[in-house]
Amino acid sequence: MSQEYIEIRGARENNLKNVSLRIPKRKITIFTGVSGSGKSSIVFDTIATEAQRLLNENFSMFVRNFLPKYAQPDADAIENLSMSIVVDQKRMGGGSHSTVGTITDINTILRLMFSRIGQPHVGPTNVFGFNDPKGMCPNCNGLGRKLDVDMDKFLDTSKSLNEGAILFPEYAVDSWGWNLLIDAGLFDPDKKIEEYTAEEMDSLLHCKPMKVKAKIGSKDFNMTFEGIVARFTNKYIKRDVKTMSERTQKSVEAYMTMGPCTVCKGARLSQEILQCKINGYNIADLTSMEITELVEAVKGIKEPAAEPMVKALVERLQHLLDIGLEYLSLSRETDTLSGGESQRVKIVKHLGSSLTDVIYIFDEPSVGLHPRDVHRMNELLQKLRDKGNTVIVVEHDPDVIKAADHIVDVGPHAGRHGGEIVYEGSYANLLKADTLTGRHLTQTITLKDSFRTPTGKLPIKNAKVNNLKNVSVDIPKGVLTVVTGVAGSGKSSLINEVFQRQHPDAIVIDQAAVGISSRSNPATYTGIMDDVRKAFASANKVPAALFSFNSKGACENCQGLGVIYTDLAFLNEAKSPCEICGGKRFKDEVLTYKLNGKSISDVLAMNVQQALEFFELKEVVRKLQAMSDVGLDYLGLGQPLSTLSGGECQRIKLASELHKKGSIYIMDEPTTGLHMSDIGHLMEVIDRLVDTGNTVVVIEHNLHVIKNADWIIDMGPEGGRKGGQVMFEGTPPELLKAKQSLTSAYLAN
């Protein structure tokens, strides 16, 4: 069969310069290039968007009303597309009711099995679900935990009521609540709470509403008294404190705590459902096991009627093992997964699909993977391809790039200096190509041979969070410490939970979104905009507020958005440039004011590199230089923050925090989304931070960063229950000799 191609002609989305391209179908094609070169504009904004738009057009007008709207990409032609499935790193929401088991549909098969062969028989499939009213624990509504009153903060049992035993301000001595309590006549106000009988204690805390006579001034009134915890629960917990004023939330949240449900002990299901067992396990026992343990438990079910269900379960669980998620359990909530873990769970969902000739699009699938596990990811991409699918991957990791059948290198640089195809072909020929990617693939990074001397230490003592096994370890001060280990080994638990809690002043630079508003952009986020507005105001002798599209300067027709949205019911929402300001967001009079020949709109249209050449204001140049240093030269000053990737969000946070000294910086995989050529710049930034007196702690898998560490803490040996231990502490050359460390072997290679 002759090779077929996806054909793109004249693509112009974002910075693409009339790109024409042929992508082989039913092969693995990997797109490489620096951040901002145009990879995502081709893969996501052109191919994925058009495939989704064409698919949606097959539905009726009524159905289309409920589907996401996709505008036609800016290209002359996009031909020979199949249905596309985008497997990205967006974290999976779903709240507390969404778990690894529910999102992968493995729980569905487990529920079916318990309804058929579980003893004693308790009912149909749905009652084994914690989202079903018949199956959920009635006390916690299937959450497994419950918001409750924190009694240590609410009550001081060593005091009497007259001495102020109730610490919640609504019951302060002589307050309205306190007077009502005393007037109830049920308690001795001078008796210490710790001396109360069980009956008195229950009455104080949980007494049902009852009428009591209370004095207001000289008159008696009938008032309702109820137990102090019962009243607090009804007033704040049951009504959802998040809907109340910020002031009320602040005053009340200190007295609340989220703890395991006292009835189901975290199992989420009713007691009747938990009685139903197979081989001595109830369904909650199985979903709380790590995947490795669960596979063995499922294989042990020999009931003939369960054979097809056991086979289906083992096959799906094996996918989780193959992809390196053996340390997860089915009960793990999806909103606690990292971006990389979320992406790998989504892949498992698609591996069970029998669809073929689909375009699978992956966004950096190696994120969060230790070098040891990258081959697993490659094998899964090959499995998808071998089923007759087209696999398109945006990636920076050399070990993933090697697995490509075809490579498209986009560049030569970022932003307006990118948007062109600089290479197409095989991996072997890319190594000989004179492109940034080709040159960096053949470079070798040497181990650092001189190390900074710590100025002290920051101890972590007896850490037991998640899978940590009573870990005690010192983080050296004033140097660069890199924390390594396979996914699930305990790196994040050690640093992001234990260490960060002990050092709340630490500056945390992670990949969480920095803004979701279309009105927020790099200029406003980094604080440059304030200085720019002042400079424009000073040069033109007018108020600074005129130079804000959120304030006095906004075009009145589009309220400073620059576009007008028209709701066309079941058709795509029409977005058109505002006809008054032409998309510039400001009133005409504002655009007549200039700074060195440029209007405020011209300045927002600049990227970081152009702005650096334009501005001479010391503070603005410093902030722009920081953005340039972290590899964001190509970012537009007026680009909405909601369009930034996780790696870009992390780097813009880093840029805005660079000027601080004597601080602790915590970075979680800062190389995410960075091309090999940019990691050198990132290392220069990190080194500068350390050299100006900061302590920098980085969680990282990238060997370039590990080789440049002053100190390494390697967690392991594996993930989940088999992890949570410190395998090694020391310098990179010492790590080479540590045979017990999985990271050591990859450093040597």
PADO-538909 format. One record per residue (C-alpha): z, y, x. Coordinates in nm, 3 decimals. Layout:
N
Z, Y, X
...
This chain:
749
0.000, 0.000, 0.000
-0.101, 0.337, 0.148
0.175, 0.587, 0.228
0.245, 0.840, -0.051
0.387, 1.187, 0.010
0.582, 1.460, -0.170
0.356, 1.765, -0.122
0.491, 2.120, -0.092
0.252, 2.414, -0.053
0.345, 2.778, 0.002
0.725, 2.755, -0.044
0.891, 3.097, -0.030
1.249, 3.046, -0.156
1.502, 3.264, 0.033
1.380, 3.295, 0.397
1.097, 3.035, 0.380
0.772, 3.174, 0.523
0.505, 3.014, 0.305
0.606, 2.662, 0.411
0.370, 2.370, 0.345
0.499, 2.020, 0.405
0.435, 1.650, 0.337
0.744, 1.427, 0.305
0.679, 1.048, 0.315
0.801, 0.865, 0.004
1.027, 0.556, 0.025
1.136, 0.655, 0.377
1.442, 0.830, 0.526
1.349, 1.191, 0.611
1.613, 1.399, 0.788
1.600, 1.780, 0.793
1.754, 1.941, 1.102
1.790, 2.299, 1.228
2.053, 2.568, 1.273
2.264, 2.696, 0.982
2.056, 2.940, 0.781
1.721, 2.815, 0.917
1.595, 2.722, 0.569
1.675, 2.347, 0.545
1.869, 2.387, 0.220
1.603, 2.622, 0.081
1.346, 2.342, 0.115
1.563, 2.046, 0.017
1.792, 2.185, -0.253
1.635, 2.509, -0.378
1.277, 2.377, -0.382
1.258, 1.993, -0.407
1.583, 1.915, -0.595
1.556, 2.214, -0.829
1.193, 2.142, -0.926
1.259, 1.768, -0.976
1.554, 1.847, -1.204
1.361, 2.114, -1.394
1.069, 1.877, -1.459
1.306, 1.601, -1.572
1.483, 1.836, -1.816
1.150, 1.939, -1.966
1.111, 1.584, -2.102
1.404, 1.637, -2.339
1.383, 1.799, -2.678
1.452, 2.173, -2.713
1.783, 2.088, -2.883
1.904, 1.870, -2.592
1.787, 2.125, -2.334
2.026, 2.375, -2.486
2.315, 2.169, -2.344
2.165, 2.107, -1.997
2.193, 2.327, -1.686
1.908, 2.576, -1.658
1.679, 2.564, -1.352
1.431, 2.840, -1.269
1.095, 2.740, -1.123
1.112, 2.757, -0.740
0.894, 3.015, -0.563
0.610, 2.793, -0.432
0.235, 2.754, -0.489
0.264, 2.381, -0.564
0.519, 2.097, -0.552
0.358, 1.762, -0.628
0.433, 1.389, -0.651
0.805, 1.426, -0.727
1.027, 1.151, -0.872
1.365, 1.192, -1.040
1.613, 1.336, -0.789
1.985, 1.263, -0.747
2.180, 1.510, -0.532
2.481, 1.360, -0.354
2.661, 1.666, -0.221
3.007, 1.749, -0.086
3.125, 1.944, -0.389
3.475, 1.823, -0.455
3.507, 1.620, -0.771
3.728, 1.787, -1.028
3.836, 1.600, -1.338
4.203, 1.689, -1.302
4.486, 1.440, -1.312
4.305, 1.207, -1.552
4.018, 1.136, -1.310
4.071, 0.876, -1.037
3.858, 0.681, -0.788
3.872, 0.391, -1.036
3.750, 0.595, -1.335
3.476, 0.786, -1.146
3.324, 0.467, -0.998
3.359, 0.274, -1.329
3.557, -0.001, -1.148
3.849, 0.059, -1.386
3.618, -0.022, -1.680
3.559, -0.376, -1.546
3.930, -0.421, -1.469
4.021, -0.318, -1.824
3.768, -0.562, -1.967
3.913, -0.844, -1.756
4.272, -0.773, -1.865
4.168, -0.759, -2.231
4.004, -1.104, -2.198
4.234, -1.311, -1.975
4.557, -1.105, -1.933
4.877, -1.264, -2.070
5.035, -1.190, -2.308
4.725, -1.060, -2.490
4.788, -0.699, -2.600
4.460, -0.571, -2.744
4.105, -0.451, -2.678
3.965, -0.306, -2.354
4.044, 0.060, -2.425
4.424, 0.011, -2.451
4.436, -0.059, -2.076
4.323, 0.298, -2.005
4.572, 0.576, -1.934
4.335, 0.822, -2.104
4.363, 0.633, -2.435
4.644, 0.737, -2.674
4.722, 0.368, -2.745
4.752, 0.279, -2.374
4.905, 0.586, -2.212
5.275, 0.616, -2.139
5.412, 0.827, -2.430
5.656, 1.011, -2.203
5.404, 1.156, -1.954
5.081, 1.126, -2.160
4.919, 0.907, -1.896
4.975, 1.145, -1.602
5.228, 0.924, -1.422
5.439, 1.228, -1.347
5.606, 1.494, -1.549
5.697, 1.858, -1.513
6.071, 1.880, -1.548
6.368, 2.104, -1.488
6.482, 2.104, -1.124
6.853, 2.044, -1.188
6.960, 2.137, -0.832
6.821, 2.486, -0.884
6.918, 2.513, -1.251
7.285, 2.417, -1.237
7.570, 2.447, -0.985
7.805, 2.168, -1.098
8.086, 2.285, -0.866
8.141, 2.589, -1.093
8.253, 2.644, -1.454
8.053, 2.832, -1.718
8.275, 3.138, -1.664
8.201, 3.120, -1.288
7.824, 3.121, -1.349
7.745, 2.747, -1.325
7.406, 2.796, -1.492
7.181, 2.952, -1.228
6.887, 3.024, -1.460
6.904, 3.404, -1.528
6.878, 3.366, -1.907
7.232, 3.216, -1.895
7.388, 3.461, -1.645
7.754, 3.542, -1.727
7.777, 3.792, -2.017
7.407, 3.755, -2.102
7.285, 3.684, -2.457
7.222, 3.313, -2.378
7.562, 3.271, -2.212
7.746, 3.433, -2.505
7.569, 3.199, -2.750
7.675, 2.901, -2.538
8.038, 3.013, -2.531
8.035, 3.096, -2.907
7.912, 2.742, -2.982
8.270, 2.633, -2.902
8.155, 2.294, -2.768
8.260, 2.349, -2.407
8.566, 2.457, -2.210
8.432, 2.766, -2.026
8.683, 2.721, -1.740
8.614, 2.349, -1.677
8.399, 2.267, -1.373
8.067, 2.109, -1.480
8.119, 1.813, -1.243
8.432, 1.724, -1.447
8.238, 1.704, -1.780
8.231, 1.369, -1.957
7.887, 1.203, -2.003
7.899, 1.314, -2.370
7.978, 1.677, -2.282
7.703, 1.680, -2.015
7.446, 1.542, -2.262
7.549, 1.804, -2.517
7.522, 2.089, -2.264
7.178, 1.981, -2.145
7.011, 1.811, -2.441
7.197, 1.907, -2.762
6.958, 1.922, -3.058
6.928, 2.262, -3.235
7.241, 2.339, -3.438
7.374, 2.643, -3.627
7.667, 2.829, -3.471
7.844, 3.154, -3.561
7.801, 3.424, -3.299
7.954, 3.772, -3.283
7.723, 4.068, -3.232
7.939, 4.377, -3.214
8.194, 4.334, -3.495
7.968, 4.118, -3.720
7.927, 3.739, -3.738
7.576, 3.597, -3.743
7.442, 3.242, -3.789
7.248, 3.156, -3.470
7.073, 2.840, -3.344
7.209, 2.675, -3.030
7.035, 2.393, -2.840
7.095, 2.223, -2.503
7.001, 2.442, -2.206
6.743, 2.195, -2.064
6.602, 2.118, -2.411
6.556, 2.492, -2.478
6.395, 2.553, -2.137
6.156, 2.258, -2.189
6.053, 2.371, -2.537
6.012, 2.733, -2.433
5.831, 2.695, -2.099
5.720, 2.340, -2.016
5.579, 2.228, -2.353
5.408, 2.564, -2.410
5.238, 2.562, -2.065
5.387, 2.834, -1.849
5.039, 2.911, -1.702
4.949, 3.092, -2.026
5.240, 3.336, -1.986
5.259, 3.662, -1.792
5.260, 3.649, -1.413
5.613, 3.788, -1.408
5.741, 3.514, -1.642
5.560, 3.247, -1.438
5.724, 3.369, -1.116
6.072, 3.380, -1.266
6.043, 3.036, -1.429
5.844, 2.820, -1.184
6.126, 2.819, -0.930
6.333, 2.612, -1.176
6.063, 2.349, -1.238
5.965, 2.040, -1.043
5.692, 1.781, -1.080
5.837, 1.433, -1.041
5.741, 1.072, -1.119
5.765, 0.985, -1.489
6.107, 0.826, -1.548
5.965, 0.578, -1.802
5.648, 0.435, -1.641
5.752, 0.514, -1.278
5.405, 0.659, -1.209
5.205, 0.368, -1.357
5.069, 0.598, -1.637
5.061, 0.317, -1.898
5.294, 0.218, -2.183
5.553, -0.056, -2.127
5.369, -0.293, -2.361
5.047, -0.268, -2.157
5.237, -0.317, -1.831
5.374, -0.651, -1.962
5.017, -0.796, -1.963
4.948, -0.969, -1.629
4.694, -1.176, -1.436
4.829, -1.387, -1.145
5.156, -1.191, -1.168
4.991, -0.846, -1.140
4.960, -0.588, -1.417
4.663, -0.349, -1.413
4.867, -0.066, -1.252
4.972, -0.302, -0.968
4.604, -0.363, -0.889
4.487, 0.000, -0.912
4.765, 0.115, -0.676
4.661, -0.133, -0.401
4.445, -0.022, -0.109
4.087, -0.147, -0.147
4.122, -0.410, 0.132
4.427, -0.560, -0.043
4.268, -0.531, -0.388
3.953, -0.725, -0.288
4.170, -1.021, -0.184
4.376, -1.005, -0.506
4.058, -1.001, -0.719
3.904, -1.292, -0.524
4.221, -1.490, -0.606
4.140, -1.481, -0.982
3.988, -1.826, -1.050
3.978, -1.821, -1.433
3.624, -1.947, -1.531
3.591, -1.683, -1.809
3.651, -1.406, -1.553
3.386, -1.518, -1.304
3.116, -1.254, -1.391
3.381, -0.978, -1.392
3.527, -1.092, -1.057
3.176, -1.096, -0.907
3.102, -0.739, -1.033
3.440, -0.611, -0.908
3.403, -0.764, -0.561
3.051, -0.620, -0.527
3.163, -0.264, -0.614
3.479, -0.282, -0.405
3.270, -0.409, -0.113
3.063, -0.087, -0.134
3.387, 0.115, -0.089
3.474, -0.101, 0.213
3.123, -0.067, 0.361
3.134, 0.309, 0.342
3.471, 0.339, 0.518
3.696, 0.412, 0.219
3.904, 0.095, 0.249
4.221, 0.305, 0.275
4.185, 0.455, -0.077
4.330, 0.306, -0.394
4.168, 0.316, -0.739
4.460, 0.526, -0.865
4.389, 0.808, -0.613
4.312, 1.128, -0.807
3.959, 1.258, -0.739
4.070, 1.620, -0.694
4.277, 1.514, -0.390
3.970, 1.378, -0.204
3.810, 1.579, 0.076
3.446, 1.692, 0.054
3.330, 1.402, 0.273
3.534, 1.147, 0.075
3.399, 1.288, -0.253
3.046, 1.247, -0.126
3.105, 0.886, -0.017
3.260, 0.798, -0.355
2.950, 0.941, -0.527
2.729, 0.722, -0.304
2.922, 0.412, -0.419
2.847, 0.511, -0.777
2.472, 0.518, -0.704
2.465, 0.198, -0.494
2.526, -0.007, -0.806
2.226, 0.152, -0.981
1.914, -0.058, -1.038
1.687, 0.251, -1.055
1.408, 0.259, -0.797
1.162, 0.523, -0.674
1.436, 0.785, -0.701
1.470, 1.076, -0.454
1.825, 1.066, -0.314
1.925, 1.394, -0.149
2.228, 1.403, 0.082
2.405, 1.707, 0.225
2.559, 1.618, 0.563
2.685, 1.270, 0.472
2.856, 1.232, 0.813
3.120, 1.498, 0.730
3.472, 1.361, 0.772
3.350, 1.040, 0.939
3.484, 0.922, 1.274
3.202, 0.828, 1.519
3.308, 0.464, 1.468
3.206, 0.478, 1.100
2.875, 0.669, 1.116
2.675, 0.343, 1.143
2.818, 0.243, 0.803
2.670, 0.555, 0.648
2.333, 0.485, 0.813
2.331, 0.129, 0.676
2.390, 0.263, 0.323
2.104, 0.513, 0.355
1.882, 0.225, 0.471
1.994, 0.011, 0.173
1.891, 0.287, -0.067
1.555, 0.321, 0.109
1.494, -0.055, 0.110
1.538, -0.064, -0.269
1.224, 0.152, -0.289
1.379, 0.502, -0.293
1.299, 0.820, -0.101
1.602, 0.937, 0.099
1.618, 1.301, 0.211
1.912, 1.409, 0.429
2.026, 1.747, 0.565
2.222, 1.660, 0.880
2.346, 1.782, 1.221
2.501, 1.460, 1.357
2.284, 1.304, 1.634
2.392, 0.951, 1.534
2.262, 1.004, 1.178
1.944, 1.180, 1.296
1.864, 0.864, 1.500
1.839, 0.663, 1.175
1.548, 0.873, 1.041
1.200, 0.735, 0.978
1.072, 1.095, 0.979
1.232, 1.422, 1.098
1.157, 1.779, 0.988
1.308, 2.043, 1.219
1.336, 2.389, 1.058
1.373, 2.709, 1.261
1.323, 2.842, 1.516
1.646, 3.034, 1.442
1.838, 3.153, 1.134
1.779, 3.401, 0.852
1.468, 3.618, 0.898
1.411, 3.444, 1.236
1.388, 3.106, 1.061
1.208, 2.966, 0.759
0.935, 2.783, 0.953
0.870, 2.416, 1.034
0.902, 2.384, 1.413
0.868, 2.005, 1.439
0.767, 1.703, 1.228
0.768, 1.343, 1.349
0.979, 1.064, 1.500
1.320, 1.080, 1.670
1.167, 0.972, 2.004
0.921, 1.263, 1.999
1.190, 1.512, 1.885
1.375, 1.443, 2.212
1.067, 1.577, 2.398
1.013, 1.874, 2.161
1.092, 2.226, 2.278
1.309, 2.316, 1.977
1.681, 2.399, 1.962
1.751, 2.055, 1.810
1.532, 1.869, 2.061
1.692, 2.043, 2.359
2.050, 1.990, 2.240
1.998, 1.620, 2.159
1.930, 1.555, 2.529
2.223, 1.761, 2.660
2.543, 1.590, 2.770
2.884, 1.752, 2.729
3.120, 1.693, 3.020
3.495, 1.639, 2.989
3.711, 1.941, 3.062
3.895, 1.897, 3.394
4.146, 2.186, 3.392
4.398, 2.240, 3.113
4.615, 2.528, 2.995
4.990, 2.496, 3.044
5.189, 2.496, 2.716
5.435, 2.783, 2.668
5.669, 2.568, 2.457
5.651, 2.311, 2.182
5.649, 2.294, 1.803
5.815, 1.964, 1.707
5.732, 1.750, 1.402
6.027, 1.521, 1.323
6.031, 1.196, 1.119
5.722, 1.273, 0.909
5.683, 1.026, 0.620
5.433, 1.204, 0.389
5.164, 0.974, 0.242
5.095, 0.700, 0.500
5.283, 0.858, 0.795
5.524, 0.603, 0.943
5.823, 0.816, 1.047
5.610, 1.015, 1.293
5.775, 1.243, 1.549
5.538, 1.437, 1.774
5.527, 1.773, 1.954
5.246, 2.027, 1.912
5.226, 2.221, 2.242
5.236, 2.602, 2.206
4.971, 2.832, 2.349
4.702, 2.566, 2.397
4.418, 2.397, 2.204
4.536, 2.073, 2.041
4.278, 1.848, 1.874
4.400, 1.588, 1.625
4.166, 1.288, 1.603
4.148, 0.949, 1.428
3.943, 0.764, 1.168
3.925, 0.888, 0.806
4.256, 0.821, 0.630
4.454, 0.775, 0.953
4.702, 1.052, 0.866
4.556, 1.356, 1.049
4.556, 1.583, 0.742
4.897, 1.456, 0.623
5.046, 1.535, 0.966
4.894, 1.882, 1.008
4.800, 2.021, 0.664
5.111, 1.894, 0.489
5.401, 1.841, 0.733
5.322, 2.086, 1.016
5.194, 2.357, 0.781
5.506, 2.331, 0.562
5.725, 2.381, 0.872
5.512, 2.681, 0.980
5.418, 2.862, 0.656
5.300, 3.166, 0.855
5.020, 2.962, 1.018
4.667, 3.086, 0.950
4.482, 2.802, 0.777
4.104, 2.802, 0.808
3.959, 2.534, 0.580
3.641, 2.482, 0.379
3.770, 2.590, 0.037
3.551, 2.847, -0.140
3.623, 3.211, -0.051
3.488, 3.364, -0.370
3.307, 3.262, -0.684
3.213, 3.606, -0.814
2.860, 3.739, -0.772
3.028, 4.074, -0.695
3.203, 3.943, -0.385
3.006, 3.934, -0.059
3.061, 3.916, 0.321
3.089, 4.297, 0.344
3.370, 4.312, 0.085
3.546, 3.992, 0.203
3.573, 4.099, 0.568
3.676, 4.455, 0.477
3.363, 4.611, 0.635
3.269, 4.767, 0.301
3.577, 4.994, 0.295
3.482, 5.148, 0.630
3.113, 5.171, 0.533
3.199, 5.353, 0.208
3.421, 5.599, 0.396
3.143, 5.663, 0.651
2.888, 5.732, 0.373
3.139, 5.955, 0.190
3.219, 6.152, 0.505
2.852, 6.197, 0.603
2.757, 6.319, 0.254
3.081, 6.501, 0.151
3.114, 6.295, -0.173
3.379, 6.048, -0.305
3.382, 5.700, -0.144
3.394, 5.533, -0.492
3.028, 5.636, -0.540
2.927, 5.374, -0.283
3.073, 5.081, -0.476
2.865, 4.888, -0.731
3.195, 4.783, -0.892
3.299, 5.145, -0.946
3.146, 5.492, -0.994
2.822, 5.409, -0.813
2.718, 5.118, -1.035
2.387, 5.135, -1.218
2.488, 5.184, -1.582
2.212, 4.959, -1.714
2.316, 4.640, -1.527
2.679, 4.738, -1.448
2.611, 4.693, -1.077
2.483, 4.334, -1.101
2.125, 4.426, -1.008
1.989, 4.181, -1.267
1.977, 4.157, -1.645
2.047, 3.819, -1.806
1.873, 3.746, -2.136
1.995, 3.449, -2.340
1.690, 3.263, -2.475
1.887, 2.988, -2.657
1.731, 2.651, -2.568
1.494, 2.798, -2.306
1.604, 2.892, -1.953
1.827, 3.198, -1.945
1.595, 3.472, -1.822
1.718, 3.663, -1.516
1.514, 3.969, -1.438
1.569, 4.255, -1.193
1.720, 4.560, -1.363
1.430, 4.791, -1.449
1.643, 5.102, -1.389
1.777, 5.031, -1.036
1.514, 4.770, -0.940
1.786, 4.523, -0.834
1.955, 4.770, -0.597
2.275, 4.778, -0.809
2.342, 5.151, -0.760
2.259, 5.470, -0.954
1.956, 5.660, -0.825
2.167, 5.958, -0.712
2.379, 5.728, -0.489
2.066, 5.604, -0.309
1.974, 5.961, -0.214
2.281, 5.975, 0.015
2.199, 5.844, 0.363
2.385, 5.736, 0.677
2.162, 5.749, 0.987
1.858, 5.733, 0.759
1.970, 5.432, 0.554
2.102, 5.418, 0.195
2.401, 5.200, 0.093
2.153, 4.955, -0.063
1.959, 4.932, 0.267
2.284, 4.851, 0.448
2.375, 4.569, 0.205
2.025, 4.422, 0.251
2.087, 4.388, 0.629
2.204, 4.064, 0.787
2.491, 4.061, 1.038
2.257, 4.087, 1.339
2.069, 4.388, 1.195
2.398, 4.557, 1.099
2.529, 4.512, 1.454
2.227, 4.701, 1.587
2.269, 4.974, 1.321
2.643, 5.055, 1.321
2.845, 5.235, 1.588
3.175, 5.248, 1.395
3.426, 5.068, 1.617
3.606, 4.876, 1.340
3.282, 4.773, 1.163
3.124, 4.654, 1.491
3.437, 4.450, 1.573
3.424, 4.269, 1.237
3.047, 4.216, 1.256
3.080, 4.083, 1.612
3.341, 3.834, 1.490
3.093, 3.707, 1.227
2.820, 3.686, 1.490
3.054, 3.495, 1.724
3.114, 3.222, 1.464
2.739, 3.169, 1.411
2.686, 3.383, 1.099
2.421, 3.622, 1.242
2.182, 3.534, 0.961
2.421, 3.604, 0.670
2.328, 3.901, 0.450
2.604, 4.162, 0.404
2.534, 4.173, 0.030
2.484, 3.797, -0.023
2.716, 3.663, -0.299
2.997, 3.452, -0.152
2.939, 3.195, -0.426
2.618, 3.092, -0.244
2.797, 2.997, 0.082
2.839, 2.633, 0.194
3.179, 2.486, 0.287
3.109, 2.532, 0.659
3.002, 2.894, 0.607
3.316, 2.964, 0.399
3.526, 2.828, 0.683
3.349, 3.038, 0.945
3.373, 3.363, 0.746
3.750, 3.301, 0.710
3.769, 3.243, 1.085
3.579, 3.568, 1.150
3.819, 3.768, 0.932
4.127, 3.622, 1.110
4.005, 3.646, 1.472
4.191, 3.966, 1.566
4.544, 3.829, 1.520
4.762, 3.740, 1.823
5.065, 3.520, 1.880
4.982, 3.317, 1.570
4.929, 2.951, 1.488
4.577, 2.868, 1.369
4.506, 2.543, 1.182
4.138, 2.447, 1.150
4.015, 2.153, 0.945
3.684, 2.023, 1.084
3.542, 2.364, 1.180
3.214, 2.207, 1.304
3.112, 2.116, 0.947
2.765, 2.257, 0.878
2.718, 2.369, 1.240
2.410, 2.284, 1.444
2.477, 2.144, 1.793
2.365, 2.476, 1.943
2.633, 2.665, 1.745
2.925, 2.441, 1.845
2.920, 2.599, 2.193
2.966, 2.945, 2.031
3.250, 2.808, 1.815
3.424, 2.670, 2.126
3.398, 3.013, 2.293
3.567, 3.168, 1.986
3.843, 2.905, 1.983
3.898, 2.944, 2.359
3.925, 3.322, 2.315
4.189, 3.271, 2.043
4.396, 3.049, 2.274
4.352, 3.280, 2.574
4.493, 3.576, 2.375
4.819, 3.389, 2.314
4.754, 3.185, 2.000
4.830, 2.820, 1.932
4.525, 2.646, 1.786
4.542, 2.306, 1.614
4.207, 2.152, 1.513
4.147, 1.838, 1.305
3.809, 1.717, 1.428
3.572, 1.421, 1.485
3.314, 1.609, 1.691
3.313, 1.483, 2.051
3.212, 1.827, 2.190
3.537, 1.976, 2.054
3.748, 1.674, 2.158
3.616, 1.694, 2.517
3.721, 2.061, 2.536
4.080, 2.009, 2.415
4.386, 2.084, 2.629
4.583, 1.820, 2.439
4.482, 1.538, 2.204
4.688, 1.361, 1.937
4.506, 1.048, 1.818
4.619, 0.899, 1.486
4.554, 0.542, 1.375
4.494, 0.265, 1.438
4.301, 0.248, 1.106
4.312, 0.433, 0.770
4.560, 0.405, 0.482
4.854, 0.165, 0.524
4.712, 0.049, 0.857
4.728, 0.407, 0.987
4.994, 0.676, 1.002
5.094, 0.620, 1.366
5.041, 0.824, 1.682
4.814, 0.609, 1.902
4.790, 0.855, 2.191
4.910, 1.194, 2.316
4.763, 1.357, 2.625
4.459, 1.518, 2.789
4.095, 1.405, 2.737
4.072, 1.221, 3.075
4.397, 1.035, 2.991
4.250, 0.939, 2.652
3.963, 0.759, 2.832
4.219, 0.510, 2.969
4.391, 0.456, 2.630
4.241, 0.123, 2.523
4.444, 0.117, 2.198
4.259, 0.426, 2.070
3.935, 0.396, 1.868
3.841, 0.751, 1.975
3.862, 0.657, 2.344
3.557, 0.426, 2.338
3.336, 0.693, 2.181
3.452, 0.958, 2.426
3.352, 0.729, 2.715
3.000, 0.680, 2.573
